Amino acid sequence: MFEVLSLGTTLFIGLGVLLGIIVGAIPGLTATMLIALSLPFTFSMDPIPAISMLVGMYVGGVSGSLITAIILRMPGTPASVITTLDGYPMAQRGEAGKALALAIWASFFGGLISWVFLVLLSEPLSRMAVRFSKFDYFALVAMALLLIVFLSKGNMLRGLISGALGILAATPGSDPISGSFRFTFGIQWLENGFPLLAVLIGLFAGNQILQEVQGLAKDATDRPSTDARMSLDPRTLLRHWINILRSSVLGTWIGVLPGVGANVGSAFAYSVARSFSRKPDDFGKGSEEGLIASESANNATVGGALVPLVALGIPGSVVDAILLGGLVIHGVQPGPFLFRNDPGMVYAIFNAAFLGNVIMLLAMLVLTRHIAKIAMVPKAYLLPPLVIMCVVGTFAISNTWSTVFVMLLFSFVGFGLERSGYALAPFVIGFILAPLAEENLRSATMFTDGAIMPLLLTPVPIAVIIISTVMFVLNRRFS
């Protein structure tokens, strides 16, 4: 039961966290890829240190991407897409060190709060999540889609147009119900739709490279600040404790819902934080509240996603699906009987999640300043390696050049949108959530012969309508 606290297991957790941070900070590489590639190397290991190391990679991978998201506006993973909205503007105005420190501590507290939920409420929370009907899931996703307007930086029409374009980009591929192909125009590589990671790399990394190329002739002082000294007044964190707690709880609950992910949790908490903020106009321009909300929530989804995995054997995310495979490979069957048949593994996962967050905090405080120095390299020398990383990271998704083409395509899409004054966040949220909304709504109506009245008569959708209305009113009041 306490094997996870041994020196050897702790070292494996530390190794996993460090690898996760490094891989997470590289645009195009994700914790999913790292864990999938590392899984074969755990075959000869004992189950507890093996799974503990993989959990450490999970924690480090989600946290590490904040470094390049803030310094270079290139999120290493989708989990830090929303972090770029306020982290990068803070770096541009010379507050890179403060932004990094805020994000790291917010990540730690988010992970810690979700760990408390994981330990104390895993069974009740997971039981509640699996009871949700398809209509309930659709209502939650639809609410997140409505929150696009809260990410539009004050211009609701432009935000809705950007979100609609994101939804449109999500339509090519196979129909989620019938399996038939739509809007593929006979192009074979479009049969699976546009790969999410390739789209995100293009919208943020590729787009940013194009903008940097355009500005190469500008003075070198135009680069974002690289003063990444970790100096932070504790009173700053205390001032945001409500935001940290609220965002962490929201991230945990979003993480419990299977298949939703850290990127959705981050966007949802960001929208809620903006709705309750006294300075909503600062969001997207370097708001501490927005940065803290994003990083608290995306790290909290890690603990939340582990809840259904441990309690019911249902993976809460793609990473958890790989962890589920790792448990099965090592002879462990997750689910309701895991607490009775193998309590040692349960406590190993709990303790690995806790130690992973502690090690992440220490490692990030020590190493981030050195990693952030890559921003000191002149653009002319920095951009070619970044282009190579984007191409290699995108190619590694499916080992085909079509994903590289998608990345290049959306690099120009992102560049064009921002040049025209349209925010990227609504586009991303629309692209991510549209398939979930469609699949759940169509699946639900199949059981009701096309009737949608249950959507208006069940508790969860009613609560969603009330919450959305309140948040809309609050947003209009403070806009």
N, C-alpha and C positions, 0 to 999 in steps of 0.2 A: 504493500500500500504506500509506503514511504520511499520506494525505490527512486521515484522522480526527484527526491531531494538529495540523492547521492551526488558526489562530486562528478562522477562520470556522466550521469544524466543531465546535470546542470550544465556541463561543458557542451553537451550535444544541443541543449536548448540555446545556449549562447551562440554556438556555431550557426544554428538555424536562423536566429535573429539577425546576425551579422550578414549572412548570405542574403536574407530577405531584404535587408536595408539596401545593400549594394545593388541587387537586381531590381528592386522597386524604384531606385533612383535613376535607372537607365530607361529612357523612353522606348517603349516597344516590348520591354521584357516585364513579365508579371510574376506574382507569387504563384499563380496557377501553373505557368510554364516551369518555374523552379521546382515546385513540389512534384509535378508530373515527371520531370527529368530525374529527380532525386529518389523517387519511389523505388526503382530497381536496386539502388545501392543499399536499401534498408532490409533487403531480403535476409541477409545473414545476421542482422541485429536482433536483439531481444525486443519484444513488442513495446515495452514501456519507453525505453530511450528512443526507439525509432519513431513512434507516434509523437513523443514529446518534441523531437527535433522538427518534425513536419509542422506541428502547431507553432513552434518558434518561427519557422519560415513564414507562416501565415501572418503572424503579428508583425514581423519585420517588413514583409513585403508591402503591406498596406501603409505602414508608417513611412518607409523610406522614400516613397514617391513625392512627399511634400517638399523635399530639398530642391529638386529641379523644377517643381511646380512654382515655387516661390522665386527662385533665383533666375530661371531661364524661361518661365512660363511654358514649360514643357512637362506636364505631369507624367511621371513614370508609369502610372497605372490609372485606369478610369476612376479609381477611388478618390483621386486628388484633382479631378477636373474642376470642381467647384472651388477648390483651394486657390487656383490660379486667379480667380476673379478679384480677390482682395490681397492675396499674398504678393503677387507680382507688382501691383501698384505701390504697395508699401516698400518693396525693394527698390523700385524706381525712384522713390523720393528719399532714399538713403536710410531706410529702416529695415534692411534685410535681416540684421541680427535680431531685432525685436520681433519681426514676423516669424522667423524660424523658432525663436524661443517660445513664443505664444503657441505656435502650431505643435511643437514637441510636447509641451506641458498639457495642452488640450488633448492631444492624442493619448497621453498617459492616463489622464483622468477619465477620458472616454472609455479606454480599455478597462480601467479599474472598475468603473461603475457597471459596465456590462458584465464583468467577471462576477460581481456580487449577484446580479440577476441570474447568471449561469449557475452559480452554486446554490442559491437559495430558492429560485423559482423555476428551475428548468422544466420540471414535469408539468406544473400548472400552465406555464406559458406555452409550451409546445402543445399541450392538449387543447388549449384555446385556439391556437393557430390552425391545427388540422380540422377543427370544426367549421372553419370558414367555408361558405359555399362559393360557387363560381361568381354569383352575383356580388358577394361580399368582396372578393378579390377585385372584380371589375370596378366596384365603387371606390376602393382604395386607390387603384391605379388611375381612375378618372380624376380623382381629387388631385393626385400628383400632377396630372396633365394640366388641370386648371391652374395649378400654382405656377405654370409657365409665366403668367402675367406678373408674378412677383419677382421674376428674374429679368425683367425687361428694362430695368434701369429707368423707370418713369415713363417710357413710351409703350403703352399697352398694345397699340396696333402693330408696331414693329415686332414686339415680342411674340404676338400671336402669329404673325406672318412667318417669323423664323421658326416657331414651333411647328406650324403647318408644313413647312418645307422639310423639317426633320421627320414628321410623320410620313410625308410623301416618299422620302428616301428609304423608309422602312418597309414599303409595300412590295418591292420586287422580291422574287424568290418563290418558295413553295407555300401554298395555302395551308394555314395551321390546322384546318379541319379536314379538307378533302385531299390534301397532299398534291394537288395539281399545281403546275407552275403558272405564274402570272407576272406580267410586265418584264419578262426576261428577253423578249425580242429575239429569241433563238440563240441567245448567247449562253453557252453552257455554264460558264463560271458565275452567272447571275442566278443560277437555280437555287443557290443557298442564300441569296441576298447579299448585301454588302456586309463584310465582316466588321463587327463592332470595333475591334481593336484597330484595324486598318483605318476606319473612319475617324476614330479619336486621334490617332497619331497624325493623320492628315490635317484635321481641323485645328489642332493645337500645335504640334511640333512642326509639321510641314508649313502650315500657315505662318508660324512665327519665323521660320527660316526665310520665307519669302519676304516678310516684313523687314527682317534684319538685312537681307541682301539689298533691298531697296534703300535702306538707310546707311549703307556702308560708307558713303561719302561724308556722312555727318561727323562732327567732332567726336573724339573717343570718349569725352565726358558724358556723352549721351547714353553710355552703357548703364545698366542698373548697378546700384551700389553693391559692393562685395564686402562691406563691413559686417561680418556675420558673427561678431563677438556676442556670446550668450549672456548678455546683461539684461535682466528683467526685474523690475520692481515687483515684489510679491503682492503689493497692493493692487497692481494691475489685474492679476488673476482673481483676487478677491472681489474686485469690482464686477467681474464677469461670472461669478459663481452660479447665478441663476441660469444664465445662458449655457454654461457648461453642463449643468445638471439636466436641464430641459433637453438639450441637443443629444446628450448621451442616452437618456431614456428613450427618446424618439429613435435614435440609431439602433438601440437594442431591439426595440419592437419591430422596426423595419427588418432587421437582420433575422428575426425569428421567422418571418414569412419566407417560405422556400422560393428561391429563384429571383428574389428582388435585388439584393446586392448592395454593396457599400456605396456605389455611385448614386443610387436612388436615395439611400438613407442620408447621404451628404446633402443632396439637393433639397430633400424634404426639410431637413433641419435648418438649412440655410434660408429657405422660404419662410419658415415659421419665425426664425430669428428676425428677419426683416420686417415681418408683420408686427412684431412686438417691440421693435426698436424705436427709440425716440429720434434716431437719425437715419431713417431708411434711405435717404438720398445718398448717404455715404457708401452704401453697399455697391460693390463693383468698382469703387474708387480707392480702396485701401482701408476698408472698415475692419477694425479689430473684432467686432462682433461677428461679422460674416466669416472671417478666417477661423475663429474659435468654434463657431457652430459647425462648419464643414469638417474640421479635423476631429472634433469630439465625436461627431456622429459616425464618420466613416470607420473609425477605430472601434466604436461601440458595436458596430454591426458584426465584428468578428466574434465577440462573445455571444451575441444574439443568435448568429447563424449556427453556433455550436450546440445551442439548446435542442432543436429538433433532431440533430445528428445523434447526440448522446442519449436523449430520452426516448426517441421513437425510431431511430435509424433512418431518418429522412434528411438528406443533405439540404442545408439552407442556402448554399451557393455552389458555384462550380468547384471552388477549392474544397468545400466540404464533401463534394461528391468524390473527389480524389482521395481525401482523407478516409472516406467510407471504404473505398477500395483498399486502402492501406490497412485498415482495421481487419477487413475480411481476409486479406492476404496473410496477416499475422494470426489468424485463427480467432479473432474477436468478432462477435456478432452484436453490433449496436442495436439498441431498442429497449423496450420496457424491461426485459429480463437482464439487461446489462448490469443494472444496479444490484441485482441479486446474484448473478452468476460470476461477475468479474468486477467487484467494487474497486479493486486496485487500479484497473484501467480508468474507471470514472474519475477517481481522485488524481490519477496521473494527468489526465486531460485538464482537470480543474487547475492543478498546481502548475502545469506547463503554461497555461494561459496567463496565470498570475506572474510567474517568474519571467515569462517572455516579455510582458509589459515593463517590468522593472528593468530587465536587461536592455530593452529597447530604449528606455529613458536615458540610462547611463551612457549607452553607446552613441545615441544621437547627440547628446550634449557634448561628448568628447570628439566625435568624428565629423559632425556636420560642418563645422567651421573649415575643416580641411577639404571636404568634398565641395563646399561652396566656392572654393578658390578657382574652380574651373571657369567661373564667370569673369575672372580677371584676364583670361586669355583674350587677346584681340579677336574681334569678330572674324577677320579674314582667316585666322588659324582655327577658330573654334567651329565655324560652320561646316567645313568639309567632313570632320569626324562625326558631327551630328547628323549630317545627311546619310553617311554610311550606317550609323546606328539605326536611323529610321528605316532605311532600306532593308538592312539585315534583320531587324526586329520584326518588320512587316512580313518579309519573306518567310521567316521562321513560323508564322502562324499556320500556313498550310503547305509550305515548300513549293509554292507556285508564284509566278510573276504577276498573276492577276491581282493578288492582294496588294502588290506594290503599285500596280496601276490604280487601284481603288484609293490607296493612300495619296498618290499624286493628284488624283481627281479631286478629292476632298480638301487637299491643301489649297487648291485654287478656289474651291467653294468657300472655305473659311476665310480666305484672303478677300474674296469679293464681298462676302457678307459684312465683314468688319469695315472694309473700305466704304461700304454703303451705309454704315451706321446701324447695322443689325447685330444684336448680341448673339454669341455662339451658344450660351447656356440653354436657351429655349430650344434651339435646334437639337442639341444633344439629348435633352430630356424627352423631346418628342420622338426622336429616333429610338431611344431605349424603351420607352414605355408603350408606344403604339402597338407593338406585337403582343404584349401582355394584355392590354385592354381588349384587343380584338379577339384573342384566343379565349379569354375568360367569358366575354359577353356571348360569343357564338356558342361556346360549350354550354353555357347556362340556358340559353334559349332553346337548345336542342331538347332539354328535359321539360320545357314548359310549352312546347309547340309554338314557339315564336313569341309568347307573351312576355312582356317586360314589366308587368305590374309588380312581381316580387321584388324588383329592384327598388320600388318605392314603398314597399310594405314591410321590409325586414329591418331589424334594428341597426345593423352596421351601415347600410346605405343611408338610412335616415340620419344617423350620427354624422356621417361624412358630409351630407348636404348642409347640416347645421354648422359644422366646423368650417366648411368652405365658405359659407355665407358670412360667418363671423370674421374670418381672415380677410375676405374681400373687403368688408366694411372697414376693418382696421387698416388695411393697406391704403384704401382711398382716403381715409382720415389723415394718415401720416404722410401721404405722398405730396 
